[in-house]
């Protein structure tokens, strides 16, 4: 899987509230085919103002992850609420019958949102594959299963992700998530969060975080620091060598 680039949003489209409980992962598309509308551009769009105006209506919008053909950008911590499946209209039965969310409560309080980019200068087949890998990673990380992955369409009826409204196409996507075998690394994180730094020392900036139970590969070492990627280092005290 691609390394996750963490670029957290500001306080406007990031309410800062904890999920009540994680019950599902919701897959979206950005619906923006413009050139350059990649993962970071969409993250910046979420982060650009206090709110977003759509057809005259003021809305707040954010997702936990945005994926393109080259990058996975993390916009929100997994345990926080994002604004990605709110609706002014009644929710579909799955919300109440399957996810067990009470009438009057919001699916945003129980879900992680993943946005797939469809920019015309990107390769959607690669974006799709990266989304498969990210989703499977999140399922393992949070001890969830494939029945907990849904489309935005399944929650509100919105045509999102538009290229997966056909149930046959969607079921194939789910099968690929379920069957994908993430290559196991030789180091396992054994703390709640582990900082990945740009160099072998605490004086280097934090690039991203690894979560408890994640696996990574050691490709180099400098004293007590393990190199796990290009300009990516973690301290050996916080991992188990497998």
N, C-alpha and C positions, 0 to 999 in steps of 0.2 A: 504494500500500500504506500501511496505517496506520504511524505512527511506532512503533518498538519501545521499550517501556518496560523498562529494565533494573533488575531487583530480584533480585540474586543470592542464592542460598540460603546457609545457614550450613554449618558443617563436617560435620554429621551426615548429612544426605541429599545432601551434595555431597562425594564422596570426594576430589576434588582431583587425581585421576589423569588423565593425558592419554589420549585415544583411541589405540589401537594404529594404527588407520587408519580413515578415514571411508568406509564402504561403502554406507550406506543411510540413508534418512529414514523413520521409523516414525510412522504416524498413529494416534492414540488418541481415545477419548472419556472424559470424566471420570466418566460414569455417575451424576452427582449432579444431579438435577433440582430440588433445593431452590431457592427464591427466594434470590437473593443469592449463589449459588454461581458467581460469575463468575471471570474470569481471576485477578484479584488475590487473591480468597478462596482459590482453589485453590493459588496460590503460597504463601499464608500457611499453608495446611494442610500443604504439604510442609515448611514451615519451622518448624512449631509445636513439634516435639519431636525427640528423638533417633531415634525410630522410630515406626512406625504399627502398631497391632495390628488384624489382620483375621481374624475367625473364630478367635480365640485364637492365631493365629500372628504372630510379630513379623516385620515386613518393613520394609525401607527403600524409600522411594518418592520419585522426582523425575523431572522432564522438563526439556528445554531451553527449551521455549516452552509457554505456555498462552494460548489464543486465545478471546475471546468476541466479542460483537457490536459492541463498542466499543474493545477494547484487545488488543494483543499484548504479553504480559509475557515477558521473557527471564529465566529462572531460573538458567541455567548457560551458561558460554561454550561455543561450538560444539565446541571441541577437547577438552572435558572429558567424562569418563564420567558418565552419569546412570543412575539405577535405574528403568528403565521397561520393560524386556523380559526381566527375569530370570524363571526358571521352575524349579520343583522337578521338573517332568516333562520327558520328552524333547522336544527341539525338532523342529519340522516339517522335512522334507527341504530346503526352500528355504534354511535356515540354513547347511547344510553344502554342498549341491550348487550353489547360486547365489551365496551370499555368501562361500563358501569359508572358513567359520569352523570350526575344528577341534573335534572332540568334546572336551568338557571345558572349552572356552572359552565365554565369554558374549557374546551379541550386544550387550550393553551397551558392550562395548569397541570397537564398530565403528559405532555408530548415533547419530543425533540423534532425539530424541523430541518430538513435537508433540501436545499435549492440546487437544481441542476441548471447550468448555463447552456444557452442555445445560440450564442453569438455566432454570426455567419463566418467569422474568420477563425473559428475553433473547430475541433474534430469531435462531434457529439458521440461517436462510438467510443472514444477514449473517456469522455466525460461520464458516459453510462457505466463503463467498467470501473472507473474510480469510485462512482457512487455505490456500485455493488460491493466493492472492497471496504469502503467506509461503513456502509450499513452493517455488513457482517462483523466488522471490528466492533461497532457499537453494541450489537447484539451480544457478542461474547463478553465485552467489558461490563455490561450491565445485567448479564445473566438473563437475557430475554430470548424469545424464539421467533421464528418466521411469521407466526400468526399475529405478531404484534407490529408488523410493518404494513402501513396503509398509504393510500393516495390521499391527497387533499380532496379529490373527488369523492372518496368514500366518507368523508367527514361532513362536507357542506354541499356536495353536488357541483362544485365549481369544476370547469374543464381543465383540471390541473392534476398531474402533468399531461398536457394535451396529447402527446404521442403515445401515452399509455392508457387511454380511456378504454380501448378494446381489452376485454378481460383476458383473452388469449395472450396478448402481448404482455399484460401485467403479470399473469401467472408464470410466463416464461422468465420474466425479470426476477420474480420471487424464487423460482427454482435455481437460477444462477446465483443468487445470494446464498441460498441454503447449501449449495454444493461447492461454493468457492472455499478452497483451503488456504487460509492465510499462512504463508511460510513462517514457521516457528523461529524465533530468535534464540540466541544462546544466553541472553540475560533477561531476568524477570524482575520487574519493579516490585519492591516489597515495602513501600511507604505509600501513604494516601496520594501524594503528589510529588513528582520529582522534576526539578528544574533542569531543562536542557540548555546549556550555556554555549556561547559562541567561541569559547576557548576553555583550556584546562585550568580553571580557577574561578573562585567566586567573584573576582573583580570583573569578569566578562559579563556582558548583558545576557538576560534570559531570552531565549528564542521561542520556546514553547514549553509545555509541561507534559509529562507522561503520567498516566494514572496507575494506581495499584493493579497489579496483575498483567500489565502490558509486557510484551516481549519485544526485544530489540537485539540487533547483532552488534557485537564489538568488532570494529575494524582497525582499531589502534589503541595505544595506551601511552599516557604520560604520567608517571608516578601513580597516584591513586585515582586518576581520571581516565575514563574509557571514552574513546571516540566512537560515535555511532552513526556519523554522517558527515557531510561536508560542513565544517565549522559547527559541529554539534558534539557536545561533550557532557557526560554525566559522571557524578561521583560514585566510586565503586562501593561505598558504604551502604548504598541504598538499593542495591540490586543483588539478586541471587544468580550465581553462575550455574547454568543448567548443563 
